[in-house]
């Protein structure tokens, strides 16, 4: 079994906090590296220590500025390979191009596939990520992909609130979130409700036309993979309130929370929104309704299991 001396974890500029938490959990020091963004837009990266023959894990979320962070990830992967690292694993807590998983209108790019091709081209040996917008994105890669879920950490938080699971429903804000809602409901022993949502064009505004399931007098937990403006969560919460739900909560793995989202959330029926720490850039202070819980222990365990060449599938059993 490999020893800890060959394990190295480096932090990209988009994930310094969660990378530090991962290192603390693993009991290792963050690797030495630097990134510079020049005035004309170029990105420069440098690895600050010897990585020859080492297993390297580079942590970088593809959050704002997404393209800068993606190029930084590519350049570091190339730098590690050119410095003779034994293996390079890209730990991508938030895969920002996850929505670009299909050609759903004429003459558009399948952006997630392009990202996958780029990562493989520079020599990334493995991908670790969490709550992809579309799980089938794993199939875009020819290298192993460990797709983690925030469910264990989020569900553990909400289970403390549930005196009786029969008084709760788990709500998928659209049909695409039905599988996730069912997984949470199974974990809690609660019922699942699905919202029927419509979105016109690329406008970040959703309309919930009806709910499939009974919510009157129930506590409701809306679950999704990510939110940008909070629009879908809020529209679903308003429909739940209209149909007689009691307290309404929400949880997402990735809270992007763009400008104006805090005011919208504050004025919404949502009592509390739980997110993880996969995204660190903030356009404005988070709403007081938001609680951030850490996914670092989950990533640390995945890294440890990969490094020790033991099963990662235990992390997928809820």
ABEGO torsion letter per residue (X at the ends): XBBAAABBBBBBAAAAAAAAAAAAAAGBBBBBBBBBBBAAGBBBBBBABBABGBBBBBBBBBBOBAAAAAAAAAAAAAAAAAAGBABBBBBBABBAAAABABBABBGBBBAAAAAAAAAAAAGBABBBBBGBABAAAAAABABBBBBBBAAAAAAAAAAAABABAAABBBBBABAAAAAAAAAAAAAAGBBBBBBBBBBBEABBBBBBABBBEBABGBBBBBBBABBAAGAAAAAAAAAAAAAGBBBBBBBBABBAGBBGAAAAAAABABABBBBBAABABBABBBBAABBBBBAAAAAAAAAAAAAAGBBAAAAABX
